[in-house]
Amino acid sequence: MVKSFFLSAILFFAITFKAYSQDMSPEKLEEIITKIADTTNLKGNSIQFIYNRTMLVCVYDENANRMRIISPIIEYKKLEEEQILNSLVANFHSALDVKYALSDEIIWSVFIHPLKELTAHQVEDAIKQVYNANITFGSTYSSTNLVFPGNTKKEEKTPEKKLIEQF
């Protein structure tokens, strides 16, 4: 009786886990992106696409079980220090699943995730978040409407002037 209970429990959890586990593939990824993108261009292990007039790229590696959706925002040399600081603060408070990153002298909005474990909903949400992080760079620096509490913008604080220096 106890053996059959444990066997039944193990079988139940195995079936349940299999039902909830994902098996995202490059083909499924391309299908999802093609469905919501304006245009797509498949090249090797990447899909370059336009979403709401903004360029995004999905790069994947099945062997490493990794994928990323990225979007170029601005050249690093065109940035002001305040923008860099605000993007770092946003990585903690308002960028959520997407982060701002620097590569090849370009600031990017980036979503990185294991490939096989992705769901179709997560891919669609990631595209929207990468897009939002791109278009809000320089203003709200956010990937969604959700913002974690705290300072959401780095503000320059001028040091207080002391009228009398103390020894």
RAFEN-V768540 format. One line per field, one symbol per residue. ss: DSSP state (H for helix, E for strand, - for the rest). phi: phi as a letter, one per 40 degrees, with the letter a starting at -180 (. if undefined). burial: I if it has 16 or more other ideal C-beta (glycine too) atoms within 10 Angstrom, else O. Layout:
# RAFEN-V768540
ss = ???
phi = ???
burial = ???
This chain:
# RAFEN-V768540
ss = -HHHHHHHHHHHHHHHHHHH-----HHHHHHHHHHH--EEEEE--EEEEEE--EEEEEEEE----EEEEEEEEEEHHH--HHHHHHHHHHHHH-----EEEEE--EEEEEEEEE-----HHHHHHHHHHHHHHHH--------------------------------
phi = .ccccccccccdcccccccccbacbdccdccccccbccabacagbbbcabbfgbcbbbbbacccfbaabbacbacdccccdcccccccccdcbbcfcbbcabafgbcbcbbbacccccbccccccccccccccccccgbcfbbaccbcchccbcbcbccccccbccc
burial = OOOOOOOOOOOOOOOOOOOOOOOIOIOIIIOIIOOOIOOIOOOOOIIIIOIOOIOIIIOIOOOOOOIIIIIIIOOOOOIOOOIOOIIOIIIOIIIIIIIIIOOOOOIIIIIOIOIOOIOOOIIOIIIIIIIIIIIIIOOIIIIIOOIOOOOIOIOOOOOOOOOOOOO
